[in-house]
Amino acid sequence: MSELFERDGVVGDLYRPDGDPVAALVLTHGAGGNRDAPLLRRAATEFAAAGALVLRFDLPFRQRRPKGPPSPSTAAQDRDGIATAVAAVRELSSAPVILGGHSYGGRQASMLAAERPDICDGLLSFSYPLHPPGRPEKARTAHLPDLRCPCVFVHGTRDPFGTPDEMRAALTLISAPHTLVLVDGRGHDLAPDKSDAVPAAVDAATTAFGWH
């Protein structure tokens, strides 16, 4: 069960685990969706069952309007929104904080983690949008060498935003410990109701982030 969470500009749904949290997962959505995306709902439920406090929340651009993609000119505001969500979660728990997101949300979370290494203890990215479909020369990798926390990337083998080989090559830029979880036959949405993407993410996070 989740509860509506609204505080200091953060709008989301909060999931509390049984017992003391092993981690606090701050989880957000892609460019075309919102916090109610099926992938986020399933991830929040299963990570909470694994012992994490989870906040799945809407980025500032989605709070401003219910539909439409974000503007590159306001991406910094979205990163600020992630930081605000982290601050809100830190008031609820002293557990290690994991930044998580799907596609655009995961990219902005990773950029924030690169800009502010003290913001989190780990990064969980679903379907990192390595490049626009059909444009591999437009790789979004400039910030990856600045990541300092353990990272888990969950990626479909048929994702047009990056092939498995492209992802493997990009992640060599990260000097911190990192894990690539490939979900066979799945595209950018990871088909959360038809694949093992979320259970695989939980298993990888448990190992990568040292949860007990």
N, C-alpha and C positions, 0 to 999 in steps of 0.2 A: 504494500500500500504506500501511496505517496501523499504528500500534503502540499498545498499551494504555498509557494514561498515568494514573498514580495518584500524587498528591503533595499533602500538606498539605490534605487534604479535597477535592481536585479529582479527579474520576473521569471519564475521557474517552478519546478516541482522537485520536492526534496524526498529522498528515500533514506530511511534510517535502518541500519542493520540491527540484528539482535546482538546485544552486548556492545562493548567498546569497539569503535571502528578501527580496522587495520589500516585504512587510508581514507582520504576524502577525494572523491573524483568529481571534478568540475567538467561537465560534458555539454558540448554545444553542437549546433547543426551546420548543414551545408548552405550554399548560396540560394538554392531553390526551395528550401524547407523551413521548418521551425522546430521547436523543442519536442513536438509531438510526432516527429518522424518515427516510423516503425523501428528503425535500427536503434535510435536513441532510447526508445521505450524499453525494448528488450534488453539493451545493454545496461540500462539503469537498474532494471529488475534483477538481472543475474549478478551484476557486481555487488548490489546490496545483499543478495543472498550469500555472496562470498565474503561478506564482512565489511564492505565499504560503505561509508556515507556518500550518497550520490546526489548531486544537484544537476539536473538537466535544465538548461535555461535558454532563453531567446537572446540573441545578440542585439545590440542597439539598433542596427539597421532594420531588423525584423520588428522590433518594438515600435519603430516609427511608421511602418506600413506593413500590412498583412501579406502582401504579395510583391513579387519582383526581386531582382538580384541586387546585391550590394553594389555600391559605387566604389571604385578604387580610391576616390578622394576621401572616403570616410572609413577606410580600413583601419586607420590608427584609432578611431573612435571605437571600433569593434574590439580592438586589442585592449583598449582601456576598459571596455565592458567586461572582458574576461578577467582582468585584474581586479575589478570591483567585485565580481563574483567570488574570486579567490579570497578576498578580504572578508566577505560575508561568511564564507565557509569556515575560515580560520577562527571566527568568533564562536563557532559551534563545536569545533573539534581541534585538538592539537595533533591529530594524526598527520602523517605525510600527505602532501597535496599532489595529486596527479592531474595535469591538464589533459583533457580529452576532447576530441571533436571529429566530426565527419567532414571530409572534403574541405571546403572553404574554412569551416570552423577549426578543423585540425591544422590547416595551414597557418591561420592566424594565431592559434595556440602555440605552434612551433616558433613562429616569429617572435611572439612575446617571450617565450622561454629563452630564445637566443639573445634578445635585447636585455632581459632581466633574469639572469641565471638564478637569482635567489627567489624567484616567484613560485617555483615548484620543485618537487622532488622526483618527478617523472613525467613523461609525455606518452600519451596514447592517441595514435592517429589512425582513424578509419579512412581508407580510400584517399590517401594523400594525393592531391591534384598536381602531379609532378610537372605536367605541361598541358596546354589546351589540346583537345583531341586533334590529331593530325599535325601538330606543331611541335615536334620534339626539340626543335632548336630554341624554343621558348621555355627552357627548363627553369623551374622555380627552386633553385638550389643555393642561392647566394648566402643565405643565412645558416645553412646546415652546419658549416664548420664551427659555428659559434655555440652550438648546443653542448651543454655540459652535463645534462642529467641522463639517466637511462631512458631509452626510447623503445616503444613498441609500435610497429607499423603493420596494420592489417589491410591486405590488399587482394582484390580479386584478380585472377589470372586473365580475365577478359576485360579488364578496366581500360577504356580508351585514353584515360588520363596518364597512363604509364604502364608499360609492359613489365613483367617480372624482371627481365634483364635490365631494363632502364632503372627500375627501383633499386636493384642490387648495386648498380654502378653509382647511383646517387647517394646511397647510404654509406658508401665508403668515405664520403666527405665528413662523416660524423665520427669524431674521435672518442666520444662517450660510448659506453656499452649500448648496443642496439640490436633489435630483433625484428626480422621480417617474417610475418605470418601470411602465407599465400593461401587463398581460398579458391580451390579448383573450380573452374568453370563459371565463376561469378563476375558480374560487372561492377559498375561504380556504386550501385546501391547495396551490394553484398547480399541481397535477398535474405534478410534476417530470419524470415519464417521458413526458408527452404534450405538454408545452409548452416554449417557449424561455425560461422564467422564469430559469433558472440562467445560461445563456449571456448573456442580457440583463443580469443582475445583474453578471456578470464584466465585461462591456463598460462598463457604467455606472460601476463601481467603478474601473476602470482610468483612466477620464477624471476622475472626481470626486476621486480620491485622488492623482492624479498619479503613477501607477505607470509604470515604464519597463522 
